[in-house]
């Protein structure tokens, strides 16, 4: 997976926040907000950086924290094409997971 050009500080902040989620800690504003329009248990982490405001969309599953998208946000709202891509990725993941459970 190609990583975005985060500064070192932004990379550390992203890792710290996602680690908190992995340990079962709930994040809230200003660090993270729910994204129910993508799906249940989906959230968006906000990472301020030098020249960009990065977003990491993730879903909290019982065994995993799935990172679904990472992008530089330049508008007030998350673009619909990003939300649609996240929904499609999660659908594919869930279908594959069901297929492995049945196979």
N, C-alpha and C positions, 0 to 999 in steps of 0.2 A: 504494500500500500504506500503510495506516495504521500508524504506529509506536507502540509502547507508551510510556507515560509514564516513560521512563528519566530518571534524573537526568543532568546533563551528564557527571559522572564515569563513570556506568555506560555511557552512550552511547559515550564515548571508549574505555572498556575493551572493549566489544563490538567496536567497529571495529578496535581494535588486534589482538585475538585472531583475528578473521576474516581480517584482512589477513595475519597470519602463516600461516594455513592456505592462503590464495591463493598465497603465495610458496613453498608446498611444505613448510613446517615442521609437524611433527606436534605436536599438543598432547597433554598428559596431565593426570592429576589433579594438583592440584585444579581446574584450569581447564576440562578437558574429559574426557569419558569416552565410550568406544564405546557404540553403541546397536544391537547386532546384531539385537535383537528387532524393530527397524524395518526394517533391511535392511543389505546390505553397504555399507561405507564411510560409514555413518551415525554421527553423534556428537552429543553434547549439551554445549554450552558453558554453564558456570555463571557467572552475573553477579550478585554480591552488590550490593544497592542499599540505600538508606535503609530503606524499608518493605517491600521485596519481595526475593525471591531469584528472579531471572529465569533463564529457560532459552531457549537458541536451539538448535534441532535443525537440523543441516545434513548434507549428503551431499557427499563429495568425488568429483567426476567428473573424467575426464581433462582436460577443457577448462574446467570450472566448479566453483565451490562453490555448491551450491544451498541456500538457506535455506528450510527446509520449515515451521518453526513457531517462534513466539516466544510465550512465556507466562510468567506468574508462577507459580512452583511453591510449593505450600503443604503438600505431603505428602512423605514420604520417597521414595515411588516415583512415577515418571512415570505419570500416569493412563492407563488403557487407551484411553480415547476419544481422547486426544492421539496415542498411538502408532498407532491405527487410522486417524486422519485423515492422519497423515504417510505411512503406507503407501499410502493411497488417492491422495494427491497425487502421490507418486512414480510409482505405476502409471500415472496419467493422463499425467504428464510423459513417461515412457518410451514410452508408446503414441503420443503425439503426435510425439515425436522420431523414432520408427521410421516413422511415417506420412510425415513430411517427407523422410526419407532415401529412401523408396521412391517418392515422388511427384515 
